[in-house]
């Protein structure tokens, strides 16, 4: 079965950095784009970054452009999100996502990122 397992979240001061990782299994990793979403308390889940099957195309939410970098390692079936210059408004639960179709999405359990002094 499909499994997405995130790691790397935590508490960091404003201006700090974190690297999130997602280990994927149960499907052919190179067949699908991969995404990171986040959900802050009281807000809707939003797309943070996405990466195409072989990493040639990436996309970012305007709020994270220039600060976050998504990457993938197809040999290890992992997708990562490097986050720098973190802001308090980046505080959220971050989810790894793969969409097999418009109607079929899989999500990880989420990892908490808290940016606070």
N, C-alpha and C positions, 0 to 999 in steps of 0.2 A: 504494500500500500504506500501511497504518497506520504512522505514525511518531510517537514521543513523544521529545522531546529536552529533557533537563533542563539547567539551568545555575544558577550562583549559589552552589554549595557552597564550602567552604573551611575554614580554621582560624580560630577565634574564641575569645577568652577567656571564661571563665564570666561570665555577666551580659550578654554582648554580644548582637548581633542579626545576622541574616542574612535575605536574601530569596531564595527559590528560585523559579525560573520553569520552566515546561514549555510548549514549543511543540508543538502538535498538528497533524497533517496526515493526509490520506488517508481521512477520514471526515467525516460531517456533525456538527460539534462540538456543536451545540445539541440533538442527539438524545440525548446521554448525560451522566449524572453523571460527575464526575471525582474522582479520589482521589489522595492522597499516602500512601505506605507508607514504612516504614523497616525496615532490618535491621541490627542490631548484631552484632558478631562473636560467634559461638556461640549466637545467639538466632534465634528464628523471625521471619519478616517480620510486621510488625504494621501495622494501619491507623492512620494518624496523624490524617487529616482527609479529609472528603468534602464535595462541594458539588453541589447539584442542577443541573439543566440550565440554569436561568436565574438561579441564584445565590440563590434565595429560602430554601433550606434548607441548612444546614451542620451537620456533625457532627464531633466531636473525641474523640480518646482522652482519658480522664480525666487522664492524665499531662501533657497539653499544654494543657488548657483554661485560658483566660485568658492564655496566652503565645503561642499560635500562631493565625494568622488565614489562612484559605483564601479565595481570591477567584478570579474568572474574568473574562476579557474576551472575550465572544463575537464581537466585531468582529475581534479579532486571533487568535482560536483559541489563547488562552493561559490557563493556570491557574497561580496563584502561591501560595506559602506564606510568609507573613511570620512570622518567628520572633524573639521577644524573650526577654530574661531566660534565655538559654540556659544549660543545665546540662551537666556532663560526661556525664550519663546520656543526653543527647540525641545523643551521638556515634553515628553510623550512616551507612550509605548510604541515601539518600532516593530513592525511585522514584515517578515519575508513573504513574498507572494509569487505564485505561478498561476497563470490563467491558461487552462487547456482550451477554453472557448469562452464566448461571452457569458455563458451560463454556468461554467464549471471552473471555479476558483479554489485554490488551496492556500491555506494560511499556516504560518507557524504559530507558536504559542505566544509570541511577543517577548520583547526584552525592554525593560524600563530604562529610559535615559532621563536623568534629572540634572539640570544645569542650574546651580545655585551656589551662592557664596555663603 
